[in-house]
Amino acid sequence: MCKKLIFLICIVLVLVTASASYGFVSVIGSWENCNNNWIDWGNKLEIDDAANMPIKTTGTAGYTYEQSIGVTHGIASLHVTQSGWGQSLAINLNNAGHVAEFMAHDTFSIDYTVAAGTAGGWNEIYCITINADGYGWHDLLVPQKGYHYDFWAGSPERTTTVTWDYSEVFDTITDPPTYVEIIFALNSGDGQVDFYFDNARLSGIPEPATIALLGLGGLALLRKKRS
């Protein structure tokens, strides 16, 4: 019986580890011609929806759904135009209905792309901030660790996945929080004002209900082995 119990535990541990690494991804920004509740932070205005059309032209930033550059999930990316520095893009996870997913995971990721270059210049994700109930305002991605692209004539289209572990939030955040915001500050120089984002997602910690299902799966395998 002891060997069988060890066998069951090993099965569950392997399945849970695999699930934490590869499963339970919650997409909170795919921009398939919809705003997914992301806003223009500088003006606190919702990004307007319109299929394949410019969707915002007022304020500091401009937004367009793009179907040929930076698409890593589905058929469209979000094209953000940010001249100079600005807190240009944000999501209030409470308004978007994603607070439970935020609390059930520990990693935020987003794909950031720049188009091929025809001239010099640069742009960067200057900072990404979490503002949360009980945790406060914390810049989790700062310039020294930021994501920066330089351009030149003939520079290629480039994509990087921006990822950070936000597990430190759980030490002080109110559970459940009344607000959780993720805020991007973008920066650009010499006219390189175009940023492309796609596949914003939460991942990391498997959900307890799923762990239970995995345990049942392992038990079924054990019973099959016994028979």
N, CA, C and O of each residue as an XYZ file, in Angstrom:
908
protein
N       0.828     -1.208      0.000
C       0.000      0.000      0.000
C       0.860      1.254      0.000
O       0.531      2.250     -0.644
N       1.980      1.188      0.742
C       2.877      2.346      0.832
C       3.436      2.709     -0.536
O       3.514      3.888     -0.883
N       3.823      1.709     -1.313
C       4.361      1.968     -2.653
C       3.297      2.593     -3.552
O       3.588      3.472     -4.363
N       2.066      2.127     -3.396
C       0.983      2.664     -4.212
C       0.690      4.118     -3.852
O       0.391      4.935     -4.724
N       0.779      4.437     -2.544
C       0.562      5.812     -2.106
C       1.647      6.735     -2.654
O       1.372      7.847     -3.105
N       2.875      6.250     -2.605
C       3.989      7.040     -3.156
C       3.792      7.251     -4.651
O       4.056      8.332     -5.177
N       3.324      6.201     -5.332
C       3.056      6.305     -6.768
C       2.011      7.386     -7.041
O       2.166      8.187     -7.963
N       0.938      7.406     -6.231
C      -0.129      8.407     -6.401
C       0.409      9.809     -6.164
O       0.127     10.722     -6.941
N       1.179      9.989     -5.102
C       1.737     11.312     -4.788
C       2.626     11.794     -5.922
O       2.566     12.965     -6.299
N       3.439     10.922     -6.462
C       4.340     11.295     -7.571
C       3.546     11.734     -8.794
O       3.916     12.703     -9.457
N       2.470     11.039     -9.095
C       1.632     11.405    -10.240
C       1.064     12.803    -10.058
O       1.130     13.633    -10.965
N       0.498     13.060     -8.868
C      -0.121     14.358     -8.614
C       0.915     15.466     -8.677
O       0.650     16.520     -9.256
N       2.098     15.253     -8.091
C       3.144     16.279     -8.110
C       3.596     16.595     -9.525
O       3.809     17.759     -9.863
N       3.742     15.586    -10.342
C       4.159     15.807    -11.732
C       3.099     16.588    -12.483
O       3.420     17.522    -13.218
N       1.827     16.214    -12.307
C       0.748     16.892    -13.017
C       0.598     18.332    -12.553
O       0.379     19.222    -13.375
N       0.711     18.580    -11.250
C       0.575     19.935    -10.739
C       1.717     20.806    -11.214
O       1.506     21.961    -11.584
N       2.939     20.260    -11.210
C       4.096     21.019    -11.690
C       3.927     21.383    -13.154
O       4.188     22.519    -13.549
N       3.490     20.423    -13.963
C       3.282     20.703    -15.386
C       2.193     21.732    -15.577
O       2.312     22.608    -16.434
N       1.125     21.642    -14.789
C       0.027     22.584    -14.922
C       0.446     23.987    -14.547
O       0.045     24.945    -15.207
N       1.248     24.133    -13.496
C       1.711     25.455    -13.074
C       2.588     26.089    -14.119
O       2.609     27.311    -14.263
N       3.324     25.255    -14.862
C       4.254     25.784    -15.854
C       3.565     26.112    -17.169
O       3.930     27.080    -17.837
N       2.576     25.316    -17.543
C       2.042     25.432    -18.883
C       0.553     25.750    -18.951
O       0.060     26.142    -20.009
N      -0.164     25.593    -17.859
C      -1.607     25.762    -17.942
C      -2.109     26.928    -17.123
O      -1.333     27.721    -16.590
N      -3.442     27.016    -17.032
C      -4.106     27.991    -16.192
C      -3.737     29.420    -16.570
O      -3.545     30.266    -15.697
N      -3.639     29.686    -17.847
C      -3.328     31.031    -18.314
C      -4.625     31.806    -18.498
O      -5.552     31.332    -19.155
N      -4.685     32.986    -17.920
C      -5.837     33.857    -18.073
C      -5.439     35.043    -18.940
O      -4.630     35.872    -18.523
N      -6.001     35.131    -20.143
C      -5.682     36.222    -21.057
C      -6.512     37.440    -20.672
O      -7.740     37.375    -20.641
N      -5.832     38.565    -20.375
C      -6.532     39.791    -19.980
C      -6.365     40.905    -21.012
O      -6.809     42.033    -20.796
N      -5.722     40.578    -22.133
C      -5.591     41.534    -23.226
C      -5.208     40.814    -24.500
O      -4.060     40.399    -24.655
N      -6.154     40.660    -25.417
C      -5.867     40.054    -26.727
C      -6.182     41.026    -27.849
O      -5.683     40.876    -28.964
N      -7.014     42.028    -27.555
C      -7.320     43.118    -28.474
C      -7.777     42.642    -29.845
O      -7.299     43.095    -30.885
N      -8.726     41.708    -29.803
C      -9.331     41.235    -31.044
C     -10.434     42.221    -31.440
O     -11.619     41.888    -31.448
N     -10.011     43.437    -31.767
C     -10.925     44.531    -32.098
C     -11.850     44.867    -30.922
O     -13.015     45.216    -31.113
N     -11.312     44.755    -29.710
C     -12.042     45.180    -28.519
C     -11.033     45.595    -27.459
O      -9.886     45.150    -27.476
N     -11.465     46.449    -26.538
C     -10.496     47.038    -25.615
C     -10.149     46.163    -24.429
O      -9.168     46.446    -23.741
N     -10.910     45.107    -24.158
C     -10.662     44.247    -23.004
C     -10.605     45.028    -21.692
O      -9.979     44.589    -20.727
N     -11.266     46.194    -21.664
C     -11.333     47.047    -20.482
C     -10.017     47.753    -20.152
O      -9.834     48.220    -19.028
N      -9.110     47.833    -21.111
C      -7.911     48.646    -20.937
C      -8.281     50.102    -21.225
O      -9.198     50.377    -21.999
N      -7.553     51.036    -20.590
C      -7.878     52.453    -20.737
C      -6.639     53.269    -21.072
O      -5.510     52.808    -20.907
N      -6.868     54.485    -21.545
C      -5.835     55.499    -21.663
C      -5.653     56.088    -20.265
O      -6.480     56.886    -19.823
N      -4.596     55.712    -19.573
C      -4.417     56.112    -18.178
C      -4.286     57.623    -18.040
O      -4.833     58.211    -17.107
N      -3.560     58.259    -18.970
C      -3.325     59.688    -18.858
C      -4.605     60.499    -18.846
O      -4.673     61.542    -18.195
N      -5.626     60.031    -19.564
C      -6.897     60.749    -19.631
C      -8.031     59.997    -18.945
O      -9.165     60.475    -18.901
N      -7.722     58.815    -18.408
C      -8.718     57.969    -17.732
C      -9.943     57.730    -18.612
O     -11.078     57.722    -18.137
N      -9.686     57.537    -19.900
C     -10.765     57.296    -20.848
C     -10.670     55.877    -21.378
O      -9.578     55.371    -21.635
N     -11.831     55.236    -21.541
C     -11.820     53.915    -22.132
C     -11.418     54.004    -23.599
O     -11.768     54.953    -24.301
N     -10.676     52.997    -24.044
C     -10.323     52.889    -25.453
C     -11.585     52.473    -26.210
O     -12.188     51.445    -25.903
N     -11.974     53.262    -27.181
C     -13.197     52.974    -27.927
C     -12.985     51.800    -28.877
O     -11.892     51.612    -29.411
N     -14.029     51.021    -29.079
C     -13.966     49.871    -29.972
C     -14.481     50.216    -31.367
O     -15.503     50.883    -31.528
N     -13.742     49.742    -32.368
C     -14.205     49.846    -33.758
C     -13.335     48.907    -34.580
O     -12.110     49.029    -34.582
N     -13.954     47.995    -35.259
C     -13.205     46.961    -35.967
C     -12.296     47.550    -37.038
O     -12.748     48.253    -37.941
N     -11.006     47.248    -36.919
C     -10.006     47.613    -37.929
C      -9.936     49.106    -38.222
O      -9.562     49.501    -39.326
N     -10.283     49.921    -37.267
C     -10.265     51.367    -37.460
C      -9.487     52.026    -36.329
O      -9.361     51.443    -35.252
N      -8.958     53.243    -36.552
C      -8.372     53.964    -35.420
C      -9.407     54.105    -34.314
O     -10.557     54.458    -34.576
N      -9.000     53.831    -33.074
C      -9.995     53.802    -32.017
C      -9.816     54.897    -30.983
O     -10.693     55.103    -30.143
N      -8.686     55.611    -31.031
C      -8.552     56.754    -30.146
C      -7.538     57.723    -30.732
O      -6.444     57.320    -31.129
N      -7.893     58.982    -30.786
C      -6.972     59.972    -31.339
C      -6.799     61.165    -30.419
O      -5.996     62.051    -30.710
N      -7.544     61.210    -29.296
C      -7.429     62.334    -28.381
C      -6.459     62.009    -27.254
O      -6.123     60.845    -27.035
N      -6.014     63.026    -26.544
C      -5.127     62.810    -25.424
C      -3.696     62.560    -25.852
O      -3.332     62.787    -27.006
N      -2.881     62.087    -24.908
C      -1.455     61.876    -25.158
C      -1.212     60.743    -26.133
O      -0.394     60.852    -27.047
N      -1.933     59.656    -25.925
C      -1.680     58.461    -26.725
C      -2.758     58.268    -27.779
O      -3.870     58.782    -27.653
N      -2.409     57.514    -28.827
C      -3.383     57.096    -29.822
C      -3.383     55.587    -29.892
O      -2.372     54.957    -29.584
N      -4.509     54.983    -30.296
C      -4.622     53.534    -30.317
C      -5.246     53.079    -31.624
O      -6.158     53.713    -32.154
N      -4.729     51.957    -32.135
C      -5.275     51.331    -33.326
C      -5.179     49.824    -33.150
O      -4.207     49.338    -32.573
N      -6.165     49.071    -33.632
C      -6.023     47.626    -33.702
C      -5.232     47.302    -34.958
O      -5.556     47.775    -36.047
N      -4.185     46.486    -34.798
C      -3.257     46.190    -35.897
C      -3.293     44.702    -36.199
O      -3.288     43.874    -35.288
N      -3.328     44.366    -37.487
C      -3.414     42.960    -37.866
C      -2.189     42.453    -38.629
O      -2.218     41.348    -39.171
N      -1.124     43.239    -38.678
C       0.054     42.778    -39.407
C       1.347     42.891    -38.611
O       2.348     42.283    -38.990
N       1.358     43.658    -37.509
C       2.565     43.833    -36.706
C       2.266     43.434    -35.268
O       1.256     43.848    -34.697
N       3.137     42.638    -34.692
C       3.045     42.317    -33.275
C       1.904     41.426    -32.875
O       1.521     41.418    -31.705
N       1.337     40.666    -33.806
C       0.228     39.773    -33.469
C       0.805     38.451    -32.954
O       1.420     37.700    -33.711
N       0.606     38.175    -31.677
C       1.090     36.925    -31.089
C      -0.047     36.088    -30.535
O       0.165     34.952    -30.110
N      -1.263     36.646    -30.536
C      -2.432     35.921    -30.035
C      -3.638     36.377    -30.849
O      -3.974     37.561    -30.858
N      -4.284     35.441    -31.528
C      -5.451     35.799    -32.330
C      -5.063     36.512    -33.605
O      -4.079     36.149    -34.250
N      -5.849     37.549    -33.982
C      -5.648     38.198    -35.283
C      -5.251     39.663    -35.177
O      -5.008     40.305    -36.199
N      -5.180     40.216    -33.945
C      -4.907     41.645    -33.827
C      -4.045     41.932    -32.608
O      -4.106     41.237    -31.594
N      -3.238     42.982    -32.742
C      -2.490     43.520    -31.609
C      -3.017     44.927    -31.328
O      -3.820     45.461    -32.092
N      -2.557     45.522    -30.224
C      -2.914     46.892    -29.900
C      -1.744     47.790    -30.258
O      -0.655     47.647    -29.702
N      -1.961     48.713    -31.181
C      -0.944     49.680    -31.593
C      -1.127     50.946    -30.773
O      -2.147     51.626    -30.886
N      -0.136     51.260    -29.946
C      -0.159     52.450    -29.105
C       0.833     53.457    -29.649
O       1.991     53.115    -29.891
N       0.404     54.686    -29.846
C       1.283     55.772    -30.269
C       1.552     56.675    -29.070
O       0.642     57.330    -28.562
N       2.810     56.705    -28.619
C       3.173     57.509    -27.456
C       4.396     58.356    -27.778
O       5.500     57.830    -27.920
N       4.204     59.653    -27.892
C       5.299     60.579    -28.152
C       5.899     61.029    -26.826
O       5.208     61.620    -25.996
N       7.186     60.750    -26.626
C       7.805     61.084    -25.355
C       7.323     60.169    -24.250
O       6.949     59.022    -24.493
N       7.337     60.700    -23.007
C       6.963     59.903    -21.853
C       5.490     60.086    -21.533
O       4.948     61.184    -21.660
N       4.851     59.009    -21.120
C       3.472     59.125    -20.679
C       2.976     57.832    -20.076
O       3.359     56.748    -20.516
N       2.122     57.936    -19.066
C       1.430     56.767    -18.537
C       0.266     56.495    -19.481
O      -0.795     57.111    -19.379
N       0.485     55.564    -20.399
C      -0.301     55.492    -21.617
C      -1.347     54.398    -21.656
O      -2.265     54.457    -22.474
N      -1.232     53.401    -20.792
C      -2.068     52.227    -20.955
C      -2.255     51.592    -19.589
O      -1.295     51.471    -18.827
N      -3.481     51.183    -19.267
C      -3.723     50.603    -17.953
C      -4.982     49.743    -17.976
O      -5.819     49.848    -18.873
N      -5.086     48.891    -16.963
C      -6.297     48.114    -16.769
C      -6.628     48.090    -15.283
O      -5.755     47.862    -14.445
N      -7.894     48.329    -14.968
C      -8.417     48.130    -13.623
C      -9.028     46.733    -13.609
O     -10.091     46.508    -14.189
N      -8.357     45.800    -12.949
C      -8.790     44.412    -13.015
C     -10.149     44.199    -12.370
O     -10.847     43.245    -12.714
N     -10.538     45.062    -11.447
C     -11.871     44.949    -10.850
C     -12.945     45.227    -11.890
O     -13.912     44.476    -12.016
N     -12.765     46.319    -12.639
C     -13.741     46.661    -13.680
C     -13.801     45.602    -14.763
O     -14.855     45.362    -15.353
N     -12.663     44.967    -15.022
C     -12.607     43.965    -16.085
C     -12.998     42.574    -15.605
O     -13.073     41.642    -16.406
N     -13.247     42.424    -14.303
C     -13.660     41.124    -13.780
C     -12.532     40.121    -13.655
O     -12.771     38.915    -13.701
N     -11.276     40.609    -13.494
C     -10.124     39.704    -13.467
C      -9.437     39.633    -12.105
O      -8.336     39.090    -12.009
N     -10.052     40.163    -11.057
C      -9.380     40.162     -9.752
C      -9.152     38.737     -9.247
O      -8.088     38.437     -8.706
N     -10.137     37.863     -9.419
C      -9.975     36.477     -8.957
C      -8.818     35.796     -9.673
O      -8.052     35.050     -9.062
N      -8.693     36.058    -10.985
C      -7.570     35.478    -11.720
C      -6.234     36.037    -11.228
O      -5.250     35.307    -11.114
N      -6.213     37.341    -10.940
C      -4.987     37.958    -10.432
C      -4.558     37.299     -9.119
O      -3.377     37.014     -8.922
N      -5.502     37.062     -8.236
C      -5.183     36.474     -6.942
C      -4.838     34.994     -7.053
O      -4.179     34.448     -6.168
N      -5.277     34.334     -8.132
C      -5.022     32.903     -8.303
C      -3.733     32.621     -9.056
O      -3.339     31.464     -9.201
N      -3.071     33.670     -9.538
C      -1.825     33.517    -10.275
C      -0.734     34.360     -9.621
O      -0.983     35.041     -8.627
N       0.470     34.313    -10.179
C       1.547     35.123     -9.610
C       2.476     35.740    -10.659
O       3.507     36.313    -10.308
N       2.122     35.630    -11.934
C       2.989     36.142    -13.000
C       2.169     36.884    -14.046
O       1.153     36.380    -14.526
N       2.617     38.084    -14.395
C       2.010     38.858    -15.477
C       2.983     38.881    -16.653
O       4.182     39.097    -16.470
N       2.464     38.658    -17.857
C       3.288     38.699    -19.068
C       2.544     39.440    -20.166
O       1.314     39.433    -20.215
N       3.313     40.083    -21.051
C       2.737     40.744    -22.209
C       3.784     40.757    -23.315
O       4.975     40.899    -23.039
N       3.352     40.611    -24.560
C       4.264     40.642    -25.702
C       4.344     42.063    -26.245
O       3.326     42.697    -26.523
N       5.572     42.549    -26.391
C       5.853     43.933    -26.813
C       6.670     43.876    -28.094
O       7.724     43.242    -28.138
N       6.173     44.547    -29.149
C       6.783     44.497    -30.479
C       7.052     45.898    -31.006
O       6.301     46.833    -30.727
N       8.133     46.036    -31.771
C       8.366     47.260    -32.544
C       8.488     46.872    -34.012
O       8.966     45.787    -34.341
N       8.052     47.767    -34.885
C       8.098     47.516    -36.323
C       9.517     47.672    -36.851
O      10.395     48.189    -36.160
N       9.728     47.224    -38.068
C      11.021     47.416    -38.724
C      11.333     48.907    -38.832
O      10.431     49.720    -39.034
N      12.610     49.264    -38.696
C      12.994     50.666    -38.674
C      13.448     51.205    -40.026
O      14.001     50.473    -40.847
N      13.210     52.475    -40.238
C      13.698     53.157    -41.442
C      14.628     54.311    -41.080
O      15.222     54.935    -41.959
N      14.752     54.590    -39.785
C      15.599     55.693    -39.325
C      15.974     55.429    -37.873
O      15.507     54.463    -37.271
N      16.817     56.292    -37.314
C      17.255     56.134    -35.940
C      16.181     56.521    -34.943
O      15.120     57.029    -35.306
N      16.482     56.268    -33.671
C      15.564     56.608    -32.601
C      15.459     55.467    -31.605
O      16.214     54.498    -31.677
N      14.524     55.586    -30.680
C      14.355     54.550    -29.658
C      12.965     54.652    -29.037
O      12.318     55.698    -29.075
N      12.532     53.536    -28.465
C      11.375     53.575    -27.570
C      11.516     52.482    -26.529
O      12.315     51.559    -26.686
N      10.729     52.593    -25.461
C      10.892     51.666    -24.350
C       9.636     51.628    -23.492
O       8.852     52.576    -23.450
N       9.472     50.494    -22.806
C       8.549     50.439    -21.679
C       9.328     51.009    -20.506
O      10.217     50.353    -19.964
N       8.993     52.223    -20.119
C       9.745     52.916    -19.078
C       9.468     52.295    -17.711
O      10.373     52.152    -16.890
N       8.210     51.929    -17.476
C       7.854     51.414    -16.166
C       6.502     50.724    -16.250
O       5.619     51.156    -16.990
N       6.345     49.647    -15.485
C       5.041     49.029    -15.282
C       4.783     49.027    -13.779
O       5.643     48.637    -12.989
N       3.604     49.462    -13.402
C       3.267     49.662    -11.998
C       2.055     48.834    -11.612
O       1.121     48.685    -12.400
N       2.071     48.293    -10.395
C       0.861     47.736     -9.802
C       0.399     48.682     -8.699
O       1.181     49.075     -7.833
N      -0.869     49.037     -8.743
C      -1.507     49.831     -7.703
C      -2.645     48.983     -7.152
O      -3.612     48.704     -7.861
N      -2.533     48.569     -5.880
C      -3.501     47.614     -5.351
C      -3.871     47.944     -3.920
O      -3.090     48.524     -3.167
N      -5.083     47.558     -3.570
C      -5.633     47.769     -2.241
C      -4.764     47.068     -1.193
O      -4.582     45.852     -1.248
N      -4.226     47.842     -0.231
C      -3.384     47.295      0.819
C      -1.918     47.221      0.453
O      -1.056     47.200      1.331
N      -1.628     47.180     -0.840
C      -0.250     47.094     -1.325
C       0.288     48.465     -1.691
O       1.469     48.754     -1.494
N      -0.593     49.313     -2.230
C      -0.190     50.646     -2.635
C       0.346     50.673     -4.049
O       0.111     49.767     -4.849
N       1.074     51.737     -4.332
C       1.618     51.996     -5.672
C       3.084     51.576     -5.697
O       3.907     52.128     -4.968
N       3.406     50.593     -6.544
C       4.787     50.114     -6.627
C       5.177     49.930     -8.086
O       4.472     49.271     -8.850
N       6.304     50.518     -8.464
C       6.855     50.341     -9.802
C       7.644     49.038     -9.816
O       8.705     48.937     -9.201
N       7.113     48.036    -10.527
C       7.731     46.718    -10.513
C       8.698     46.504    -11.666
O       9.495     45.567    -11.638
N       8.638     47.353    -12.669
C       9.595     47.283    -13.770
C      10.122     48.696    -13.969
O       9.404     49.562    -14.469
N      11.371     48.936    -13.582
C      11.945     50.274    -13.591
C      12.931     50.412    -14.747
O      13.331     49.405    -15.332
N      13.336     51.654    -15.094
C      14.180     51.861    -16.276
C      15.433     50.999    -16.326
O      15.808     50.518    -17.396
N      16.087     50.797    -15.183
C      17.318     50.014    -15.185
C      17.086     48.563    -15.620
O      17.998     47.896    -16.107
N      15.853     48.089    -15.435
C      15.510     46.730    -15.825
C      14.498     46.741    -16.968
O      13.883     45.718    -17.268
N      14.330     47.880    -17.593
C      13.267     48.051    -18.569
C      13.529     47.385    -19.908
O      14.559     46.746    -20.123
N      12.574     47.552    -20.787
C      12.627     46.971    -22.127
C      12.757     48.115    -23.120
O      11.852     48.938    -23.258
N      13.890     48.158    -23.810
C      14.292     49.297    -24.635
C      14.701     48.793    -26.008
O      15.420     47.801    -26.122
N      14.238     49.483    -27.061
C      14.650     49.171    -28.433
C      15.282     50.397    -29.074
O      14.736     51.498    -29.001
N      16.431     50.200    -29.699
C      17.038     51.217    -30.556
C      16.706     50.901    -32.006
O      16.610     49.734    -32.387
N      16.529     51.948    -32.820
C      16.175     51.799    -34.228
C      17.290     52.338    -35.114
O      18.052     53.218    -34.713
N      17.373     51.798    -36.316
C      18.252     52.293    -37.353
C      17.655     51.907    -38.694
O      16.748     51.076    -38.749
N      18.138     52.482    -39.750
C      17.632     52.134    -41.077
C      17.879     50.650    -41.333
O      19.024     50.198    -41.345
N      16.824     49.913    -41.532
C      16.944     48.483    -41.766
C      16.843     47.632    -40.514
O      16.986     46.412    -40.592
N      16.600     48.244    -39.357
C      16.446     47.420    -38.150
C      15.189     46.557    -38.291
O      14.185     47.022    -38.831
N      15.229     45.313    -37.816
C      14.116     44.383    -38.044
C      12.963     44.596    -37.079
O      13.109     45.258    -36.052
N      11.823     44.032    -37.419
C      10.733     43.943    -36.446
C      11.200     43.047    -35.306
O      11.791     41.992    -35.536
N      10.934     43.470    -34.086
C      11.399     42.707    -32.924
C      10.290     42.583    -31.886
O       9.502     43.504    -31.671
N      10.256     41.415    -31.251
C       9.265     41.139    -30.215
C       9.965     40.575    -28.989
O      10.866     39.743    -29.104
N       9.549     41.029    -27.828
C      10.019     40.437    -26.580
C       8.820     40.212    -25.671
O       7.826     40.934    -25.756
N       8.912     39.230    -24.817
C       7.874     38.989    -23.827
C       8.314     39.585    -22.498
O       9.320     39.175    -21.919
N       7.558     40.541    -22.033
C       7.820     41.197    -20.759
C       7.124     40.377    -19.675
O       5.914     40.159    -19.739
N       7.878     39.929    -18.694
C       7.330     39.058    -17.661
C       7.852     39.474    -16.295
O       9.039     39.754    -16.131
N       6.951     39.512    -15.309
C       7.456     39.635    -13.946
C       6.573     38.899    -12.962
O       5.368     38.742    -13.156
N       7.223     38.451    -11.892
C       6.592     37.724    -10.806
C       6.065     38.746     -9.799
O       6.842     39.505     -9.220
N       4.758     38.767     -9.589
C       4.189     39.743     -8.662
C       3.812     39.108     -7.319
O       2.977     39.650     -6.595
N       4.418     37.971     -6.982
C       4.043     37.260     -5.757
C       4.283     38.093     -4.505
O       3.643     37.851     -3.482
N       5.198     39.076     -4.557
C       5.440     39.933     -3.396
C       4.192     40.706     -2.978
O       4.064     41.115     -1.824
N       3.284     40.898     -3.913
C       2.048     41.630     -3.625
C       1.240     40.936     -2.529
O       0.589     41.599     -1.722
N       1.280     39.610     -2.500
C       0.404     38.862     -1.613
C       0.734     39.050     -0.131
O      -0.083     38.714      0.727
N       1.899     39.573      0.176
C       2.257     39.795      1.576
C       1.406     40.885      2.225
O       1.144     40.846      3.427
N       0.973     41.863      1.413
C       0.268     43.016      1.994
C      -1.069     43.335      1.348
O      -1.821     44.149      1.885
N      -1.391     42.727      0.221
C      -2.617     43.086     -0.478
C      -3.847     42.643      0.320
O      -3.838     41.587      0.953
N      -4.895     43.456      0.284
C      -6.165     43.087      0.890
C      -6.790     41.949      0.083
O      -6.794     41.986     -1.147
N      -7.309     40.956      0.765
C      -7.880     39.798      0.074
C      -9.333     39.604      0.512
O      -9.577     39.242      1.663
N     -10.303     39.835     -0.378
C     -10.116     40.242     -1.776
C      -9.892     41.749     -1.873
O     -10.450     42.506     -1.079
N      -9.086     42.193     -2.832
C      -8.824     43.635     -2.970
C      -9.999     44.362     -3.605
O     -10.711     43.797     -4.435
N     -10.202     45.618     -3.213
C     -11.257     46.421     -3.840
C     -10.792     47.028     -5.144
O     -11.616     47.459     -5.951
N      -9.471     47.074     -5.373
C      -8.957     47.528     -6.665
C      -7.573     46.948     -6.895
O      -6.771     46.819     -5.970
N      -7.310     46.601     -8.146
C      -5.974     46.221     -8.614
C      -5.810     46.834     -9.995
O      -6.599     46.552    -10.897
N      -4.791     47.672    -10.169
C      -4.533     48.316    -11.454
C      -3.125     47.977    -11.937
O      -2.177     47.947    -11.153
N      -3.005     47.724    -13.228
C      -1.704     47.556    -13.879
C      -1.544     48.720    -14.837
O      -2.397     48.936    -15.699
N      -0.456     49.475    -14.696
C      -0.283     50.739    -15.413
C       1.058     50.744    -16.154
O       2.100     50.445    -15.571
N       1.018     51.086    -17.440
C       2.220     51.185    -18.259
C       2.610     52.641    -18.465
O       1.770     53.463    -18.830
N       3.881     52.968    -18.233
C       4.446     54.241    -18.682
C       5.385     53.932    -19.840
O       6.316     53.138    -19.702
N       5.133     54.566    -20.985
C       5.946     54.360    -22.186
C       6.765     55.610    -22.460
O       6.403     56.710    -22.041
N       7.873     55.430    -23.168
C       8.757     56.552    -23.481
C       9.341     56.347    -24.875
O       9.614     55.217    -25.279
N       9.532     57.441    -25.606
C      10.085     57.326    -26.962
C      10.894     58.558    -27.307
O      10.730     59.617    -26.700
N      11.780     58.407    -28.300
C      12.595     59.525    -28.740
C      12.869     59.482    -30.227
O      12.872     58.414    -30.839
N      13.102     60.659    -30.810
C      13.450     60.788    -32.236
C      12.376     60.200    -33.138
O      12.675     59.628    -34.187
N      11.127     60.345    -32.722
C      10.017     59.978    -33.601
C       9.619     58.524    -33.601
O       8.737     58.141    -34.370
N      10.229     57.690    -32.770
C       9.869     56.263    -32.752
C       8.759     56.040    -31.729
O       8.995     55.559    -30.620
N       7.562     56.398    -32.130
C       6.437     56.511    -31.188
C       5.499     55.308    -31.212
O       4.477     55.320    -30.526
N       5.818     54.274    -31.981
C       4.877     53.179    -32.204
C       5.237     51.949    -31.363
O       6.340     51.410    -31.455
N       4.278     51.526    -30.545
C       4.406     50.344    -29.704
C       3.274     49.385    -30.061
O       2.158     49.813    -30.357
N       3.569     48.088    -30.031
C       2.552     47.079    -30.333
C       2.513     46.069    -29.190
O       3.545     45.532    -28.786
N       1.302     45.816    -28.670
C       1.141     44.910    -27.543
C       0.133     43.818    -27.867
O      -0.846     44.046    -28.578
N       0.388     42.630    -27.336
C      -0.563     41.536    -27.507
C      -0.366     40.512    -26.387
O       0.667     40.468    -25.719
N      -1.394     39.700    -26.214
C      -1.347     38.543    -25.324
C      -0.932     38.908    -23.904
O      -0.013     38.304    -23.353
N      -1.593     39.880    -23.316
C      -1.413     40.166    -21.892
C      -2.086     39.042    -21.111
O      -3.238     38.700    -21.376
N      -1.370     38.474    -20.154
C      -1.899     37.283    -19.493
C      -1.375     37.131    -18.071
O      -0.336     37.679    -17.704
N      -2.123     36.376    -17.290
C      -1.751     36.001    -15.939
C      -1.526     34.498    -15.926
O      -2.267     33.750    -16.564
N      -0.517     34.059    -15.210
C      -0.222     32.628    -15.156
C       0.505     32.324    -13.852
O       0.799     33.225    -13.067
N       0.792     31.041    -13.632
C       1.655     30.697    -12.518
C       1.097     29.688    -11.556
O       1.512     28.529    -11.592
N       0.162     30.072    -10.685
C      -0.280     29.189     -9.616
C      -1.497     28.412    -10.073
O      -2.488     29.019    -10.479
N      -1.458     27.067    -10.021
C      -2.649     26.302    -10.408
C      -3.774     26.524     -9.422
O      -3.540     26.718     -8.229
N      -4.983     26.494     -9.918
C      -6.155     26.721     -9.087
C      -6.423     25.496     -8.210
O      -6.241     24.369     -8.670
N      -6.856     25.691     -6.945
C      -7.103     24.563     -6.043
C      -8.080     23.536     -6.605
O      -7.888     22.333     -6.426
N      -9.129     24.005     -7.284
C     -10.108     23.064     -7.835
C      -9.455     22.160     -8.869
O      -9.779     20.978     -8.978
N      -8.519     22.745     -9.632
C      -7.849     21.949    -10.656
C      -6.902     20.948    -10.010
O      -6.765     19.819    -10.481
N      -6.243     21.369     -8.917
C      -5.376     20.440     -8.204
C      -6.194     19.243     -7.728
O      -5.742     18.101     -7.815
N      -7.397     19.509     -7.226
C      -8.260     18.426     -6.762
C      -8.597     17.477     -7.902
O      -8.598     16.258     -7.725
N      -8.884     18.043     -9.080
C      -9.192     17.202    -10.239
C      -7.996     16.359    -10.638
O      -8.139     15.199    -11.023
N      -6.802     16.960    -10.542
C      -5.597     16.207    -10.852
C      -5.421     15.051     -9.877
O      -5.002     13.958    -10.257
N      -5.748     15.312     -8.613
C      -5.656     14.257     -7.614
C      -6.606     13.120     -7.923
O      -6.256     11.948     -7.781
N      -7.827     13.475     -8.354
C      -8.783     12.449     -8.732
C      -8.298     11.654     -9.935
O      -8.510     10.446    -10.033
N      -7.637     12.366    -10.853
C      -7.084     11.677    -12.016
C      -6.015     10.677    -11.615
O      -5.949      9.563    -12.134
N      -5.175     11.108    -10.670
C      -4.135     10.198    -10.189
C      -4.731      9.004     -9.475
O      -4.240      7.884     -9.615
N      -5.811      9.240     -8.690
C      -6.476      8.151     -7.992
C      -7.066      7.153     -8.978
O      -7.018      5.942     -8.761
N      -7.625      7.679    -10.066
C      -8.190      6.792    -11.085
C      -7.110      5.915    -11.698
O      -7.317      4.728    -11.954
N      -5.936      6.535    -11.929
C      -4.829      5.750    -12.473
C      -4.391      4.671    -11.500
O      -4.074      3.549    -11.896
N      -4.378      5.026    -10.207
C      -3.982      4.052     -9.185
C      -4.955      2.891     -9.149
O      -4.544      1.733     -9.081
N      -6.276      3.203     -9.193
C      -7.267      2.127     -9.172
C      -7.140      1.221    -10.388
O      -7.302      0.003    -10.310
N      -6.841      1.871    -11.530
C      -6.663      1.073    -12.744
C      -5.470      0.154    -12.604
O      -5.504     -0.990    -13.058
N      -4.406      0.654    -11.973
C      -3.198     -0.135    -11.782
C      -3.502     -1.325    -10.863
O      -3.021     -2.435    -11.090
N      -4.316     -1.075     -9.812
C      -4.642     -2.119     -8.858
C      -5.474     -3.210     -9.512
O      -5.325     -4.390     -9.197
N      -6.375     -2.797    -10.447
C      -7.232     -3.804    -11.091
C      -6.446     -4.615    -12.116
O      -7.003     -5.507    -12.756
